[in-house]
Amino acid sequence: MSLSSFTLASQRRMGGIMERRTFLEGLAAFFGIAGTPVSRAVVPRATTRRRVELQRSPVAGFQYHQGESVWPDLALGAALDLRREADNAYDERAVRVEWCGSKLGYVPRIDNAAISQLLDRGEALSAEILALKESENPWDRVEFAVYLLA
């Protein structure tokens, strides 16, 4: 049975209207997975989003903002907020990195082109702390990842 003949047969059974369940059962049979029960519980709703890692970066400018004052409270896996600063005098693609309203620094200039464009388009992004290191080099203190929510 071809897919088009399956569709026509299903429509005839339902008087021209095909139910979702009938369609899914027929589709399963067409692909050779007949016998698999298709119920409403098996068909998940798209309520959860997948996270796709886009990049990992250190926080730039950590020593110039509030990073040192909140350092004792930072934790691995903590959520970070990314805020676009299109009017930044030093970088037109600037993306500020915040934790609980405190400015930690920025996505490094070399890494911010894609992130700034995605934020400008209104894409859903998230970020979290991956590593915290006691170091005299501020570029080594906080590493974070940026994810696209798909």
N, C-alpha and C positions, 0 to 999 in steps of 0.2 A: 504494500500500500504506500503510495507516495504521500508526501506531506500535504499537497493540495487536495488529493482525494480524501485524505483524513479530515481536512478542514471542512470540505463539502459534506461529508457523511455526518460529521458532528453537528453542523448547522441544520441539516435536515432533521436529525433526532430532536433538536430543541426548537423546531419550528422557525428556523432562521436566526435564532439567538443562541450563541454558544456560551455556556457557563464556563467560568474559569477552571473549575475542578475538572470538567469534562475535557477541556483543552489540555490541561496539564497531564491528565491520565493518558490521553491519546499521544501526546508528545513523548511521554516516557516510553510508551509502547513502540513508537516509531524509532526511537534510538536504542531499543533493545533492553530497556530496563523495566520491562513490564513486571508486574507483581509487586512493585514498590508502591506501598500505600501512599496516596497523595491526600493529605488532609490539610485543613487550615493551619494546624499546628506545625506542619512540616514546611510551609511556605513562610519564611521569615519576612518581617517588615524591615524596611531599610531605616531603622531608627538609630543604629549605631554607626559611627563613622570610623573608617580606617585611617590610621596615621601613616603617612609616607614621609620618611626622613628625607629632608632636602639638603641639609648641611650641618656641619659641626664647626663651631668657631669659638675663639676666646672672646671675652668681653673687652672691647677696646675702650680705653679711657677710664678703667676701673678706679684708678688712683685719684681721679679728678672729681668724682661725684660722690654719691652716698654709699658706695660699696664697702668702704672700710668700716663705716659706722654700723652697718647691718651684717657684717661678716659673721659674727657669732651666731646669728639666727638663720643663716643660709643652710640648706640641706640638699643632699643629692635627691634628684627627682622633683624638686620644688618647681612649681609652674612659674614661668616668666611671662611678662606681657611685652609685646612688640608694638611700639608706637611710631608711626611715620612722622618725620619732621621735614616736610617738603620745603619749609622756609629756613632751614638751617643755613647759616652764613658760610659754613666751611664745606658742606657736602650736600648737594641737592638731592641725593638719594639716601640721606641719613635715616637710620632706623634705631630709635632709642630702645634700650633693654631695661625693663623695670621689674622689680620684685616687691609685691605688696605696696605699690605706690612709690617706692624708693627707686630713684634713677641709679642703676648700676653702671651704665655706660652705653656703648653703641655696638651694633653689628659692625665688624671691621669694614672699612671702606672698600677693601679689595673683594669682600664677600657680599656686599649689600645690594648689588644690581637686581638680581632676581627677586629677592625678598621685598625690596621697595616696590617693584612692579606688581608683584602679587598683592601686596597690601593696597596699592593704588587701585587695583581692579576689584577690590572687595573680597578677595579669596580668604577663606577661613584658615588661619595659621595658628599653631601653638608652639610653645618653646618650653624647655625644661633644662634644669642644671644636670650636667653629666659628670662633672668633676670639680672638686674644690681642693686646692693645693696651697699649703703654706709656702710662700715663695716671695722673695724680694722683687722678682720680676712681675709687675702687675698683669702682664699678658698671660702669665701662667696661673693666675689665681682662680679664675672661673671659666670653665668650658661649658658650652650649652649646645643643644641641638634645636633645630627648627623643623617643624613638621607641617605638611599640608594635610588638612583634614578632608578626606575624600569620601 
